Amino acid sequence: MRVLSELAVGETGILVALDLPEAVQNHLMHMGFVPHAQITTLRRAPAGDPTVYGIDGMEIGLRHETASAIRVSPPDEALSSGQPVARHAAEAAR
């Protein structure tokens, strides 16, 4: 298991957990950061922070500190574990 900030640009992960304060978790969950959601690293700022991630058809910029508290697993690991992979927040909410 890795944290979101470790993903290279172009790499995808499946959200496992948000290790953040509840208010921040709720805010991110409303933007699609829900368990089993697919997240792709799209681009990084020239200085390396923030990073833009693609989730549920949106582009969200997160600081390294926040992305370091989001645990992800590789897509193939999620598939082999039998866990459903949600491509959109509505699928994860079911």
Secondary structure by P-SEA (a helix, b strand, c coil): ccccccccccbbbbbccccccaaaaaaaaaacccccbbbbbccccccccbbbbbcccbbbbbcaaaaaabbbccaaaaaaacbbbbcccccccc
